Amino acid sequence: MNKNKKIYVAGHRGMVGSAICRVLETKGYTNIVKKTSKELDLRDATAVKNFFELENPDVVIDAAARVGGILANNNYPYQFLMENMQIQNNLIDSALAIDVEKFIFLGSSCIYPKFAPQPLKEEYLLTDSLEPTNEWYALAKISGVKACEAIRKQFGKDYVSLMPTNLYGTHDNFDLKTSHVLPAMIRKFHEAKLNNAPVELWGSGTPMREFLFVDDMAKSVVFALENVLPDYLYNVGTGTDVTIKELAETIQRIVGHTGEIVWDSSKPDGTPRKLMDISKMHDLGWKHQIALEEGIQKTYNWFIENQEVFKEVKL
């Protein structure tokens, strides 16, 4: 890939998008286009179309989405379905209209059926029902995957979808109302340590989850950028998982909280297990580099150093 190619990173201020930009810049890419949501509302089809015609990017990386954990998905199903479809449809359709040569669409492991065999293979897509607590987001992302597949099939263009496992890292969302499990735990344990209090966590602690540090995800995107991937859909992860209880105990140890952990089993667990089969990416030459404990330490360090970002945190 020519380092001067114009690359538009949608969602560049988010955890994933900012990591992608950092990796691109580290590798010498000099023509990265970035627009904030105030500068460009990706839900506005006309605005997106006009932006693409003006900027004429060579490559589009779609890291823009409305995201959140179980609570947010349950409380705002319409927004999670509609806004994500609007964002991705506008980006994909506008890219096709101006003949963008490469499009990388980012989704989530939640696109796979709730009770699919483990580990999750790409071919399990649409073989059974989804996890109800995040089906709205999943349905939106599935439609994006299929749109990119349709473009490959009909127009022969290099549009590829990468489905990461649970992501975490620097620039994560630590808002307890909308965050995912790992950053929410970091904040809970940190505040409990300061207040010498127990930590209450949702569910039983028995579900198993796989976690990928966001810089590794960003490197997989650049890998897809610099190579022509032969298929339309690829899982991105570590290939290993831990129970939520093990995750909590690891975070507790790193944060330095010594109090009690209380599990509220009246709250939902979500999908029992979501381990990704990442053999397709491994076979092409990509592999993650940052282990879970190292990644949690990096994330906690960033959280501590950026307290001004979290105005709602009462220290």
N, C-alpha and C positions, 0 to 999 in steps of 0.2 A: 504494500500500500504506500503510495506516494505521500510523504509527510506533509505536503502542502495541500492535499485534498481538503475540501471544505466539509467539516464534520459537524452536523447539528446534534447536540445532546439535549434532548427534551427532558426536563426535570433535573437540570444540572445542580440545583441547590439542595436536592434531597440526599439522603445517605448514599444511595447507589450512584446517582448521577454525579455527585461531587467526587466520589471515588474514581469513577470512570474518567472524569476530567483530569484528576491528578495523575492517573496512570498514563493517559494520552500525552500529557505535558512532559512527564518524565521520559517518555519514549521519543520525544522530539516532534510531536505533531504541533503545528504552529497556527492552524486555521480552524479553531474550534468556535462554533457559534453558540451563544448562550442567550436565553431570554427568560426573564422572570415571569411569573404568572401575572404580574401587573402589566408588564410590557406586552405579553401575548397570552390571551385566555385560550387554552387549547380546547376548551369546550365549544368555542365559537368557530364554526366551519368556515365562514367567510374570512375571518381574521387569519386563520391558519393557511387557507388557500393563498391569500394575498402575501403572507409572509414567505411562503415557499416560492412563489413567483418572483419575489424581490430578491431573496437570498440565494436561491438556486443551489442548495447544498448537493454535494456528491454522495454523501453518506448520512443516514439518519439513525440515531440510536435512541430508542424509546424507553427511557427510564422514568417516565412521568406516569403517575397513577395516584388515585385516592386510596390510601392504605390504612390499615388498623388491625387491632386484635379482635378476639371473639366479641367483646362488649360493643365495640364500634360497629362491627358487621351486623350484629343483632339489632342494634338501635337505629341504624341508617341503611336498611337494605336497598331502598330505591336509589339513594345517592351512590352507593357502592356499585350497583349495576349500571345505572344510566351514565354517570359521570365518567366512569372508566371506559365505557363503550364510546362515548363522545370523544374523549381524548384520543384513544387509539384509532378510531375510525377516521377522524380528521387527519391525523398524521399519516396513516397508511394510504388513504385515498389521495391526499395532496402529494405525497411522495410519488405515487404511481403516475399522477397526472403530469408531473414535470420530468418523468423518466429518471428518478433517483436510482443510481446504480446498485446501491446496497442499503438494506434496511435490517436493523437488528432489533427484534421485539423481545422485551423482557416480561416474563410472567411469574408464576409461582407454582410450587409443588401442589398447591390446593386444587389445581385443575384435575387431579386424578381422583378416581372414585374412593369413597370413604373406606371401603373394605377390599380394595384391590390387593392382590398378592404382593408380598414384600420380597425384595426391594422393588420400588416402583419403576417399571419400564415405560418407555415412551409409547409403546403400542397399547398400553392399558387405557389411554385416553378415550373417553366416551363409551366405556364398556360396562358401566354401572352407575348408580346414583352417587351424588356428591355428599360431602359433609354439610349438614344443614346450617351449621353456625357460620359458614363462610361461602355458601353456594352463590351468593349474589356477585361477589368479587370473582369467584371462580368462573362463573358463566361469562362474565365480561372478558376475562383473559382467554377463555377457550375460543370465544368469537374472534379475538385478535390472532391467535395461533392459526385458526382455520382460514382467516382472511389472507395471512401471509402464505399459507400453503396454497391457497387458490391462485394467488398471483404467481407463485413459482410454476404451478401447473399450467396456467393459461398463458402467461406472458414470458415464462422462462427466466425470470429475474432472480437475483441473489437476495432473497428475503428469507431470513432465518429467525427462529424463535428459541430463546434460551430460558429454561425453567429452573430457577435456583431453588434450593432448599431454603429453610429459614435463615434469613440474613441478619447480621448484627454488626456493630462496629462503631467507629467514630462518626459523629454527626447523626447519631440515631435519634429516635423520638422517645423521650423519657416521660411523656405525659401519661399519667396512670389511667386516664379515660380512653386513650386511643392507641397506646403503645403495644408492641408485641411482648411476648413473655420474658425474653432475656433482658432487654433494657428496663422493663417494669420491675423485674427482680432486683436489678442493680440499684435502682432508686429506692425501692422498699427497704432493702437491707442497709443501704447507706443511711437513710433517715432513721431506721430503727436503731442502728448503732449509735447515732448522735443522741437519741432519746432514751437509750437503754431499754428498749421495748421489744416484745416478740414480733414476729412477722407472720401475717396471715396470707396464705396463698390459696388460689382456687383449685378445686378438684382433689384428686386422690394422690397425685404425684407419680402415678404408674405409667401414663402414656410415654412413649418414646419419641424423641425428636432429634433431628440432625441439624447442625448449625454450621454455617459457613461465614467466615469473616469477610466483610464487604470488599476489602482490597483484593482478595482472591476472586470474588465475583467480577470485579472490574477487570482483572487480568484475563478472565475467560471471555469477556466482551471484546477486549483488544485482540485476543487470539482469534475470535470469530471474524473480526474486522480484517485481520492480516492473512486469513486463509479462506478459501472457498470450501465451505462445509457441504458435503454431498447430500445431506438430508435436511428436512424442514424443521425438525424439533430435536432439541438436545437438553437432557438434564444436566444441572450443574450442582455439585455438592461435594461432600467429603467421603461418602460411602460408609460412614460410621454414625451411630446415634447413641444417645444416653437417655435415661429416664428423666422426667421433670424433677423428681426428687434428687437425683444425682446432680442435675444442673443447679438446683437450689443450694445444695451443700457446697458445690464448687464456688458459686458466687459468694455465699456466706463466708467461706474461708478467705477468698481474695479481698473482700470488703473489710473483713475483720469484725463481723458481727458475732457475738457469742450468746445471744439469747435464744429463745425457743422458736421453732417453726410450727405453726398451726395450720393444718390442712382443712379447708372447708369443702367437704365432700358433697355438699348440697349444690355446689356450683359445677357447671359442665366441664368435662375433660377435653372435649373435642375428639378428633380422630385418634384412635388407639396408637397408630404408628404411621410414620411417613418417611421411611428410609428410601433414598433415591438410588436407582441403578445408574451409575455414572460411567459405565463401561464404554459407551459410545464416544464420550469426550476423551476418556483415557486412551482409547485406541487411536485417536487423532493426535494425541500428544500433550493435552492439557491436564494438569493435576494441581490441586490446592497445595499451599505451602504453610499456612499458619494453623497450628493446633488450637483446640478449643480453649485450654487454660491460658495460653499466651494471648489469644484474641480477647478473652474476657478481661485480662489484665490491661491490655491496651485500651479497651473500651472504658473501663472504670477510670483509668488515668485521665482519659479525655473528658469524661464526665466531671471529674473533680476540677480539672483545669478550666472548664467552661461553664461554671456555675451561673455566670451572668446570662447565659442563653436560656436558663430555666427559671424565669422570674417567679414561677409559682412554687418553686422549692423553698420551703421555710426552714432555714437553717438556724 
